[in-house]
Amino acid sequence: MSNKDNLFATPLNQVSDFSFDEAVADVFPDMISRSVPGYQTIIHTIGQLAASHVQPRSMVYDLGCSLGAASLSVSRSCPAQHCQIAAIDSSPAMVERCKRTVGSFQLPNPIEVSEGFAQTVTMKNASMVIMNFTLQFIPPPERAAMLQSIYDALLPGGIFVLSEKIRHGNTAGETLINDLHLNFKRQNGYSELEISQKRAALENVMLIDTFADHDQRLNDAGFSDVVMWYRCFNFMSLVAIK
Ligand code: GEK
């Protein structure tokens, strides 16, 4: 069982920028499932996409793996000894816990967990690359090069799964979609104080794009087809096919 996220439940004198530290890693499963609509569906579907698209003797990269949920889903969904999974995260607290979790299971396909920045990982022979809510934390000027390195590392027919929170782009629609998400958080037990302090903490750290921005950037990197397979409120998941 995951610890309950109450990191923003008491008034803070000053809200610091959000960071994936020990305190966040300790409550992460609870935090993400109460904040991201459909998180479990997305993790499950990443496994289904792996079963249909991961090629024998190829690599799968999970960039910004946190505690390894997507990597575990891939490992368990592919035939035994089918692929190798590299799970990478820049947060030492996440990596330490992810290694412990992954090491506690007998897995059909190995997962190697390492600490590093997604932007500097050397990737090759990949049939699947996953960024499940990670690109939004990468500095915007570095995003195009990140996608280019993913495209270049993918084998023909390989897929890139990109999940992100998105902006709508105009004010009326933005308010509507944000309100639906705020209600989702309230219904999951977050107070107004928690919601507003977390929003302040993420303001300079999580910089989100519109669907059109993502689509354009993926096309510019060379992806021939971009499929939005999931959307709920301001959260979406895409599969870009090489
Ligand atoms: C999941 N994918 O459960 N390089 C590598 N990792 C990074 C970087 C970077 N430059 N910047 C941030 N991170 C996971 C959930 S969480 C999403 C991903 C969220 C890491 C960061 O340390 C954190 O673990 C993760 O990206 C984002 O399927 O919390 O909204």
Residues whose N, C-alpha, C, O or C-beta is under 5 A from the ligand:
A	BS01	GEK	F20 L63 G64 C65 S66 A69 A70 I88 D89 S90 S91 M94 G116 F117 A118 N132 F133 T134 F137
